[in-house]
Amino acid sequence: MADMPPILVAEEDFNRLTTLIEKQGDSDIAEGLDDELSRATLVPLAEMPEHVVTMNSKVRFKNEDSGQEQELTLVYPHEVGSGDGKISILAPAGSALLGLSVGDSIEWPIRGRNNIHLKIINVTRQG
């Protein structure tokens, strides 16, 4: 997990996510999210720059391997439901997106598959 860009995480998101990790118990996904949070700089949500991915942000990103663009809203697991266009923070790519800024790229390992390379194109903050 070298060359990870620095990330900003809203204090409010950090607190909720820490609780979520504790409820997950011992899982690889929770551990990956915990690793992400451990390198985060915490900022009050009200002071978070608009171009940074927070919980409930709509994120447009490009898979640099396939050239495919996607737009997903980063949500808590209970908000995924059947709605399309949402990604759980507990999904590998979901936790990879948190705290990144427009223009950041990240390599994210997926068990049993090749790493994916994502580049943030746009962030729209909800509410």
Order of alpha helices (4+ residues) and beta strands (2+ residues): beta-alpha-alpha-beta-beta-beta-beta-alpha-beta-beta
